[in-house]
């Protein structure tokens, strides 16, 4: 297993290299001059040239690409063209909040999606099955930003059940360790901050979880239907096992492989979906950070954010593959 993990990590290097190359090329194809955007539309030619010289934008493209690769492998992305702060420090500041939102959304998706899929499969061709799948179809078809705006209007503005936006209540002090506010409030024992940050987290996490929840429910139903017709389950029932034991201990366990695959893919999608959710709910995170960076043609910030997300996605896929062996003892990695 250790050799397999090391080999997968080594194979991830050319994947990340390809992603970084694609990002660099696409950024160069964006119309407009970042030096002009930084200096301002009314800046003189000398001022624009000075900005271009300061940030190395006047170097040949191969030289800029070489500097970009060096910064990526050393995890030093230089200074943001927009904020003039080290990009690595800003990524550490916002990464925790985005991961907290994504993990909370994944937990909600699992808690609701898997039981919904199991119930739909065990009540096949009944109104319960049809109703569950219709709700899943609605969840898949609903854009995250639209669901966020509607729920903010209904639950926050009209009913006042949740905060309209933000990440923690105004005036609440919190010592940040990981920059994941709910986790930091637990680590520091700040229960006022915990309640406030959790209250601010629930609605955006639920909005972000709607699409993964629906996909996981549909995949769970499909996988369970394949397993429920197997002979060994009929044998288990014939031996007198209760239906709940048959479904949970035997059927669901053997149906987990495709479900785990879907979970891994959806967590990667959650990171990209978090960008829209953070923008709608006004939460500080990688999403709002990269949206502002794109608007300002902030190359170092965009490249650093994309690389961080790509690394997380590669690690999640590796974790999914390792989980296969834990779920199914017949799977061994040489």
C-alpha beads as a LAMMPS data file, in Angstrom:
LAMMPS data file: protein, C-alpha beads

334 atoms
333 bonds

1 atom types
1 bond types

-500.0 500.0 xlo xhi
-500.0 500.0 ylo yhi
-500.0 500.0 zlo zhi

Masses

1 110.0

Atoms # bond

1 1 1 0.000 0.000 0.000
2 1 1 2.815 2.426 0.859
3 1 1 4.507 1.849 -2.493
4 1 1 1.193 2.404 -4.260
5 1 1 0.607 5.704 -2.457
6 1 1 4.145 6.907 -3.249
7 1 1 3.714 5.961 -6.910
8 1 1 0.393 7.817 -7.117
9 1 1 1.943 10.909 -5.555
10 1 1 4.751 10.816 -8.105
11 1 1 2.267 10.406 -10.941
12 1 1 0.425 13.466 -9.648
13 1 1 3.409 15.678 -10.491
14 1 1 2.910 15.631 -14.299
15 1 1 -0.835 16.102 -13.753
16 1 1 -0.222 19.240 -11.709
17 1 1 2.359 20.379 -14.238
18 1 1 -0.214 20.071 -17.018
19 1 1 -2.787 21.999 -14.981
20 1 1 -0.317 24.795 -14.249
21 1 1 0.645 25.023 -17.918
22 1 1 -2.988 25.237 -18.990
23 1 1 -3.706 27.937 -16.404
24 1 1 -0.695 29.972 -17.513
25 1 1 -1.697 29.786 -21.183
26 1 1 -5.345 30.659 -20.491
27 1 1 -4.357 33.651 -18.401
28 1 1 -2.220 34.956 -21.243
29 1 1 -5.188 34.659 -23.604
30 1 1 -7.423 36.876 -21.445
31 1 1 -7.845 40.217 -23.230
32 1 1 -6.543 43.345 -21.538
33 1 1 -3.325 44.565 -19.967
34 1 1 -2.922 43.784 -16.242
35 1 1 -0.366 46.578 -15.900
36 1 1 -2.905 49.081 -17.219
37 1 1 -5.554 47.675 -14.872
38 1 1 -3.212 48.110 -11.897
39 1 1 -1.984 51.550 -12.850
40 1 1 -5.439 52.857 -13.713
41 1 1 -7.013 53.993 -16.938
42 1 1 -5.728 57.557 -16.489
43 1 1 -2.121 56.467 -15.846
44 1 1 0.599 57.712 -18.149
45 1 1 2.661 55.428 -20.358
46 1 1 5.607 55.806 -17.971
47 1 1 3.486 54.738 -14.993
48 1 1 2.179 51.685 -16.850
49 1 1 5.722 50.721 -17.869
50 1 1 6.866 51.141 -14.271
51 1 1 4.141 48.757 -13.049
52 1 1 4.981 46.278 -15.791
53 1 1 8.644 46.365 -14.753
54 1 1 7.850 46.078 -11.042
55 1 1 5.786 42.909 -11.411
56 1 1 7.867 41.315 -14.189
57 1 1 5.105 41.579 -16.776
58 1 1 7.570 42.800 -19.389
59 1 1 9.569 39.571 -19.342
60 1 1 9.298 37.101 -22.243
61 1 1 6.579 34.497 -21.773
62 1 1 9.027 31.553 -21.368
63 1 1 10.763 33.476 -18.570
64 1 1 7.426 34.248 -16.889
65 1 1 6.466 30.576 -17.187
66 1 1 9.759 29.467 -15.643
67 1 1 9.248 31.847 -12.721
68 1 1 5.708 30.550 -12.320
69 1 1 6.863 26.916 -12.156
70 1 1 9.549 27.842 -9.649
71 1 1 7.036 29.626 -7.447
72 1 1 4.621 26.694 -7.677
73 1 1 7.146 24.052 -6.630
74 1 1 8.525 26.250 -3.833
75 1 1 4.991 27.265 -2.729
76 1 1 6.048 30.905 -2.953
77 1 1 3.703 32.588 -5.414
78 1 1 5.096 36.052 -4.887
79 1 1 3.001 39.117 -4.175
80 1 1 -0.560 39.703 -5.263
81 1 1 -0.799 42.362 -7.958
82 1 1 -4.002 43.605 -6.333
83 1 1 -3.286 43.617 -2.591
84 1 1 0.547 43.683 -2.664
85 1 1 0.523 40.940 0.004
86 1 1 2.231 37.517 -0.233
87 1 1 -0.136 35.175 -2.076
88 1 1 0.885 32.180 0.064
89 1 1 -0.190 34.032 3.220
90 1 1 -3.521 35.025 1.689
91 1 1 -4.161 31.448 0.567
92 1 1 -3.527 30.193 4.102
93 1 1 -5.903 32.852 5.392
94 1 1 -8.811 31.881 3.115
95 1 1 -8.237 28.141 2.597
96 1 1 -9.561 27.117 6.022
97 1 1 -12.904 28.879 5.550
98 1 1 -13.452 27.307 2.123
99 1 1 -12.553 23.811 3.329
100 1 1 -14.860 24.215 6.334
101 1 1 -17.753 25.174 4.064
102 1 1 -17.035 22.300 1.648
103 1 1 -16.713 19.685 4.409
104 1 1 -19.920 20.891 6.096
105 1 1 -21.746 20.687 2.755
106 1 1 -20.389 17.172 2.163
107 1 1 -21.543 16.032 5.611
108 1 1 -25.051 17.356 4.949
109 1 1 -25.077 15.691 1.522
110 1 1 -24.058 12.333 3.032
111 1 1 -26.445 12.479 5.995
112 1 1 -29.412 13.156 3.712
113 1 1 -28.334 11.688 0.359
114 1 1 -27.330 8.148 1.378
115 1 1 -30.429 7.402 3.504
116 1 1 -32.628 8.895 0.778
117 1 1 -31.049 6.603 -1.825
118 1 1 -31.403 3.546 0.413
119 1 1 -35.060 4.321 1.140
120 1 1 -35.781 4.847 -2.558
121 1 1 -34.112 1.533 -3.468
122 1 1 -35.889 -0.481 -0.769
123 1 1 -39.252 1.036 -1.817
124 1 1 -38.748 0.713 -5.547
125 1 1 -41.602 1.818 -7.835
126 1 1 -43.573 3.310 -4.945
127 1 1 -44.631 6.941 -4.407
128 1 1 -41.769 7.243 -1.897
129 1 1 -39.263 6.195 -4.569
130 1 1 -40.742 8.538 -7.175
131 1 1 -40.920 11.456 -4.751
132 1 1 -37.307 11.003 -3.658
133 1 1 -36.012 10.884 -7.206
134 1 1 -38.096 13.916 -8.242
135 1 1 -36.561 15.901 -5.386
136 1 1 -33.117 14.664 -6.448
137 1 1 -33.769 15.782 -10.015
138 1 1 -34.814 19.219 -8.769
139 1 1 -31.655 19.399 -6.650
140 1 1 -29.414 18.554 -9.601
141 1 1 -31.180 21.046 -11.880
142 1 1 -31.144 24.003 -9.487
143 1 1 -28.144 26.361 -9.833
144 1 1 -26.357 26.948 -6.540
145 1 1 -26.346 30.733 -6.838
146 1 1 -30.095 30.838 -7.576
147 1 1 -30.918 28.527 -4.643
148 1 1 -28.743 30.688 -2.407
149 1 1 -30.499 33.917 -3.390
150 1 1 -33.972 32.366 -2.945
151 1 1 -33.172 30.863 0.468
152 1 1 -31.548 34.086 1.668
153 1 1 -34.744 35.939 0.757
154 1 1 -37.067 33.362 2.347
155 1 1 -35.154 32.156 5.412
156 1 1 -32.998 35.164 6.204
157 1 1 -34.765 38.284 4.965
158 1 1 -38.395 37.219 5.415
159 1 1 -38.253 34.789 8.359
160 1 1 -35.023 35.886 10.043
161 1 1 -33.947 32.319 10.779
162 1 1 -30.387 32.715 9.470
163 1 1 -27.942 35.600 9.003
164 1 1 -28.091 37.212 5.572
165 1 1 -24.341 36.820 5.053
166 1 1 -20.927 36.858 6.633
167 1 1 -19.033 34.230 8.549
168 1 1 -19.382 35.296 12.217
169 1 1 -21.358 37.843 14.201
170 1 1 -20.189 41.436 14.351
171 1 1 -18.082 42.248 17.405
172 1 1 -17.319 38.621 18.318
173 1 1 -13.611 38.080 18.918
174 1 1 -11.991 34.803 17.879
175 1 1 -8.366 33.682 17.967
176 1 1 -7.844 32.143 14.537
177 1 1 -5.632 29.073 14.284
178 1 1 -6.737 27.280 11.118
179 1 1 -8.981 30.095 9.781
180 1 1 -11.866 27.620 9.871
181 1 1 -14.088 29.572 12.219
182 1 1 -16.191 26.726 13.647
183 1 1 -13.106 24.602 14.251
184 1 1 -11.135 27.499 15.735
185 1 1 -13.962 28.323 18.130
186 1 1 -13.937 24.701 19.319
187 1 1 -10.158 24.640 19.687
188 1 1 -10.182 27.848 21.737
189 1 1 -13.310 26.991 23.728
190 1 1 -15.084 30.136 22.538
191 1 1 -18.704 28.958 22.645
192 1 1 -20.181 32.329 21.711
193 1 1 -18.092 32.316 18.534
194 1 1 -18.972 28.645 17.956
195 1 1 -22.716 29.274 18.002
196 1 1 -22.386 32.334 15.811
197 1 1 -20.043 30.779 13.233
198 1 1 -22.126 27.583 13.080
199 1 1 -25.289 29.653 12.605
200 1 1 -23.616 31.512 9.736
201 1 1 -22.372 28.226 8.231
202 1 1 -25.570 26.157 8.121
203 1 1 -27.483 27.905 5.336
204 1 1 -24.600 28.284 2.828
205 1 1 -23.499 24.708 3.568
206 1 1 -27.013 23.424 2.869
207 1 1 -27.230 25.429 -0.369
208 1 1 -23.852 24.095 -1.484
209 1 1 -24.873 20.514 -0.611
210 1 1 -28.007 20.389 -2.776
211 1 1 -26.393 19.157 -6.002
212 1 1 -23.991 16.612 -4.367
213 1 1 -26.860 15.446 -2.145
214 1 1 -29.035 14.715 -5.172
215 1 1 -26.233 12.978 -7.090
216 1 1 -25.273 10.825 -4.084
217 1 1 -28.925 9.870 -3.539
218 1 1 -29.342 8.777 -7.155
219 1 1 -26.057 6.849 -7.152
220 1 1 -26.937 5.152 -3.844
221 1 1 -30.306 4.082 -5.220
222 1 1 -28.772 2.725 -8.430
223 1 1 -25.999 0.856 -6.623
224 1 1 -28.378 -0.553 -4.012
225 1 1 -30.773 -1.837 -6.672
226 1 1 -27.947 -3.850 -8.242
227 1 1 -27.014 -5.382 -4.902
228 1 1 -30.517 -6.061 -3.536
229 1 1 -31.173 -8.634 -6.251
230 1 1 -28.119 -10.763 -5.432
231 1 1 -28.490 -14.345 -4.230
232 1 1 -26.547 -13.876 -0.989
233 1 1 -29.114 -11.334 0.220
234 1 1 -31.952 -13.772 -0.377
235 1 1 -29.927 -16.340 1.548
236 1 1 -29.442 -13.877 4.429
237 1 1 -33.189 -13.268 4.587
238 1 1 -33.834 -17.005 4.432
239 1 1 -31.618 -17.447 7.493
240 1 1 -33.907 -15.146 9.430
241 1 1 -31.975 -11.895 9.452
242 1 1 -34.061 -8.762 9.836
243 1 1 -34.485 -6.536 6.796
244 1 1 -32.609 -3.706 8.495
245 1 1 -29.559 -5.931 9.052
246 1 1 -29.715 -7.214 5.489
247 1 1 -29.928 -3.706 4.008
248 1 1 -27.377 -1.942 6.217
249 1 1 -24.803 -4.626 7.028
250 1 1 -24.821 -6.537 3.752
251 1 1 -26.417 -4.592 0.886
252 1 1 -25.160 -1.088 1.673
253 1 1 -21.644 -2.275 2.498
254 1 1 -21.325 -4.027 -0.864
255 1 1 -22.822 -1.053 -2.688
256 1 1 -20.325 1.457 -1.265
257 1 1 -17.636 1.316 -3.974
258 1 1 -19.481 3.416 -6.601
259 1 1 -20.912 5.606 -3.832
260 1 1 -17.439 6.391 -2.487
261 1 1 -16.279 7.203 -6.024
262 1 1 -19.153 9.646 -6.389
263 1 1 -18.399 11.201 -3.000
264 1 1 -14.787 11.835 -3.998
265 1 1 -15.779 13.453 -7.287
266 1 1 -18.450 15.556 -5.606
267 1 1 -16.046 16.870 -2.989
268 1 1 -13.891 18.214 -5.790
269 1 1 -16.997 19.802 -7.286
270 1 1 -17.839 21.293 -3.887
271 1 1 -14.625 23.306 -3.938
272 1 1 -15.613 24.952 -7.212
273 1 1 -19.217 25.359 -6.056
274 1 1 -17.967 27.007 -2.867
275 1 1 -16.671 29.876 -4.988
276 1 1 -20.204 30.833 -6.057
277 1 1 -21.658 30.181 -2.603
278 1 1 -19.061 32.373 -0.904
279 1 1 -19.799 35.173 -3.341
280 1 1 -23.572 34.945 -2.788
281 1 1 -23.329 34.758 1.020
282 1 1 -20.436 37.193 1.374
283 1 1 -18.183 34.674 3.116
284 1 1 -14.412 35.278 3.041
285 1 1 -12.749 32.342 1.325
286 1 1 -10.906 31.206 -1.758
287 1 1 -14.007 31.819 -3.843
288 1 1 -14.324 35.528 -3.211
289 1 1 -10.545 35.823 -3.292
290 1 1 -10.159 34.316 -6.761
291 1 1 -13.198 36.179 -8.154
292 1 1 -11.594 39.467 -7.123
293 1 1 -8.261 38.263 -8.518
294 1 1 -9.804 37.422 -11.902
295 1 1 -11.398 40.861 -12.101
296 1 1 -8.027 42.495 -11.455
297 1 1 -6.017 40.145 -13.709
298 1 1 -4.035 39.164 -10.606
299 1 1 -1.897 36.384 -12.113
300 1 1 -0.088 35.190 -8.955
301 1 1 -3.328 34.959 -6.947
302 1 1 -5.184 33.066 -9.689
303 1 1 -2.326 30.659 -10.313
304 1 1 -1.849 29.973 -6.609
305 1 1 -5.552 29.341 -6.012
306 1 1 -5.873 26.976 -8.966
307 1 1 -2.807 25.020 -7.876
308 1 1 -4.110 24.649 -4.307
309 1 1 -7.492 23.388 -5.535
310 1 1 -5.788 20.987 -7.977
311 1 1 -3.592 19.538 -5.216
312 1 1 -6.630 19.016 -2.977
313 1 1 -8.498 17.295 -5.820
314 1 1 -5.560 14.949 -6.525
315 1 1 -5.260 14.048 -2.827
316 1 1 -8.990 13.376 -2.581
317 1 1 -8.824 10.972 -5.526
318 1 1 -5.907 9.185 -3.874
319 1 1 -7.874 8.948 -0.614
320 1 1 -10.833 7.465 -2.508
321 1 1 -8.623 4.775 -4.061
322 1 1 -7.156 3.890 -0.668
323 1 1 -10.662 3.731 0.814
324 1 1 -11.592 1.032 -1.701
325 1 1 -9.192 -1.386 -0.014
326 1 1 -10.641 -0.569 3.412
327 1 1 -14.202 -1.205 2.202
328 1 1 -13.546 -4.361 0.153
329 1 1 -10.896 -6.779 1.504
330 1 1 -10.616 -8.360 -1.950
331 1 1 -8.963 -5.190 -3.280
332 1 1 -5.189 -5.122 -2.881
333 1 1 -2.717 -2.618 -4.303
334 1 1 0.598 -4.074 -5.325

Bonds

1 1 1 2
2 1 2 3
3 1 3 4
4 1 4 5
5 1 5 6
6 1 6 7
7 1 7 8
8 1 8 9
9 1 9 10
10 1 10 11
11 1 11 12
12 1 12 13
13 1 13 14
14 1 14 15
15 1 15 16
16 1 16 17
17 1 17 18
18 1 18 19
19 1 19 20
20 1 20 21
21 1 21 22
22 1 22 23
23 1 23 24
24 1 24 25
25 1 25 26
26 1 26 27
27 1 27 28
28 1 28 29
29 1 29 30
30 1 30 31
31 1 31 32
32 1 32 33
33 1 33 34
34 1 34 35
35 1 35 36
36 1 36 37
37 1 37 38
38 1 38 39
39 1 39 40
40 1 40 41
41 1 41 42
42 1 42 43
43 1 43 44
44 1 44 45
45 1 45 46
46 1 46 47
47 1 47 48
48 1 48 49
49 1 49 50
50 1 50 51
51 1 51 52
52 1 52 53
53 1 53 54
54 1 54 55
55 1 55 56
56 1 56 57
57 1 57 58
58 1 58 59
59 1 59 60
60 1 60 61
61 1 61 62
62 1 62 63
63 1 63 64
64 1 64 65
65 1 65 66
66 1 66 67
67 1 67 68
68 1 68 69
69 1 69 70
70 1 70 71
71 1 71 72
72 1 72 73
73 1 73 74
74 1 74 75
75 1 75 76
76 1 76 77
77 1 77 78
78 1 78 79
79 1 79 80
80 1 80 81
81 1 81 82
82 1 82 83
83 1 83 84
84 1 84 85
85 1 85 86
86 1 86 87
87 1 87 88
88 1 88 89
89 1 89 90
90 1 90 91
91 1 91 92
92 1 92 93
93 1 93 94
94 1 94 95
95 1 95 96
96 1 96 97
97 1 97 98
98 1 98 99
99 1 99 100
100 1 100 101
101 1 101 102
102 1 102 103
103 1 103 104
104 1 104 105
105 1 105 106
106 1 106 107
107 1 107 108
108 1 108 109
109 1 109 110
110 1 110 111
111 1 111 112
112 1 112 113
113 1 113 114
114 1 114 115
115 1 115 116
116 1 116 117
117 1 117 118
118 1 118 119
119 1 119 120
120 1 120 121
121 1 121 122
122 1 122 123
123 1 123 124
124 1 124 125
125 1 125 126
126 1 126 127
127 1 127 128
128 1 128 129
129 1 129 130
130 1 130 131
131 1 131 132
132 1 132 133
133 1 133 134
134 1 134 135
135 1 135 136
136 1 136 137
137 1 137 138
138 1 138 139
139 1 139 140
140 1 140 141
141 1 141 142
142 1 142 143
143 1 143 144
144 1 144 145
145 1 145 146
146 1 146 147
147 1 147 148
148 1 148 149
149 1 149 150
150 1 150 151
151 1 151 152
152 1 152 153
153 1 153 154
154 1 154 155
155 1 155 156
156 1 156 157
157 1 157 158
158 1 158 159
159 1 159 160
160 1 160 161
161 1 161 162
162 1 162 163
163 1 163 164
164 1 164 165
165 1 165 166
166 1 166 167
167 1 167 168
168 1 168 169
169 1 169 170
170 1 170 171
171 1 171 172
172 1 172 173
173 1 173 174
174 1 174 175
175 1 175 176
176 1 176 177
177 1 177 178
178 1 178 179
179 1 179 180
180 1 180 181
181 1 181 182
182 1 182 183
183 1 183 184
184 1 184 185
185 1 185 186
186 1 186 187
187 1 187 188
188 1 188 189
189 1 189 190
190 1 190 191
191 1 191 192
192 1 192 193
193 1 193 194
194 1 194 195
195 1 195 196
196 1 196 197
197 1 197 198
198 1 198 199
199 1 199 200
200 1 200 201
201 1 201 202
202 1 202 203
203 1 203 204
204 1 204 205
205 1 205 206
206 1 206 207
207 1 207 208
208 1 208 209
209 1 209 210
210 1 210 211
211 1 211 212
212 1 212 213
213 1 213 214
214 1 214 215
215 1 215 216
216 1 216 217
217 1 217 218
218 1 218 219
219 1 219 220
220 1 220 221
221 1 221 222
222 1 222 223
223 1 223 224
224 1 224 225
225 1 225 226
226 1 226 227
227 1 227 228
228 1 228 229
229 1 229 230
230 1 230 231
231 1 231 232
232 1 232 233
233 1 233 234
234 1 234 235
235 1 235 236
236 1 236 237
237 1 237 238
238 1 238 239
239 1 239 240
240 1 240 241
241 1 241 242
242 1 242 243
243 1 243 244
244 1 244 245
245 1 245 246
246 1 246 247
247 1 247 248
248 1 248 249
249 1 249 250
250 1 250 251
251 1 251 252
252 1 252 253
253 1 253 254
254 1 254 255
255 1 255 256
256 1 256 257
257 1 257 258
258 1 258 259
259 1 259 260
260 1 260 261
261 1 261 262
262 1 262 263
263 1 263 264
264 1 264 265
265 1 265 266
266 1 266 267
267 1 267 268
268 1 268 269
269 1 269 270
270 1 270 271
271 1 271 272
272 1 272 273
273 1 273 274
274 1 274 275
275 1 275 276
276 1 276 277
277 1 277 278
278 1 278 279
279 1 279 280
280 1 280 281
281 1 281 282
282 1 282 283
283 1 283 284
284 1 284 285
285 1 285 286
286 1 286 287
287 1 287 288
288 1 288 289
289 1 289 290
290 1 290 291
291 1 291 292
292 1 292 293
293 1 293 294
294 1 294 295
295 1 295 296
296 1 296 297
297 1 297 298
298 1 298 299
299 1 299 300
300 1 300 301
301 1 301 302
302 1 302 303
303 1 303 304
304 1 304 305
305 1 305 306
306 1 306 307
307 1 307 308
308 1 308 309
309 1 309 310
310 1 310 311
311 1 311 312
312 1 312 313
313 1 313 314
314 1 314 315
315 1 315 316
316 1 316 317
317 1 317 318
318 1 318 319
319 1 319 320
320 1 320 321
321 1 321 322
322 1 322 323
323 1 323 324
324 1 324 325
325 1 325 326
326 1 326 327
327 1 327 328
328 1 328 329
329 1 329 330
330 1 330 331
331 1 331 332
332 1 332 333
333 1 333 334
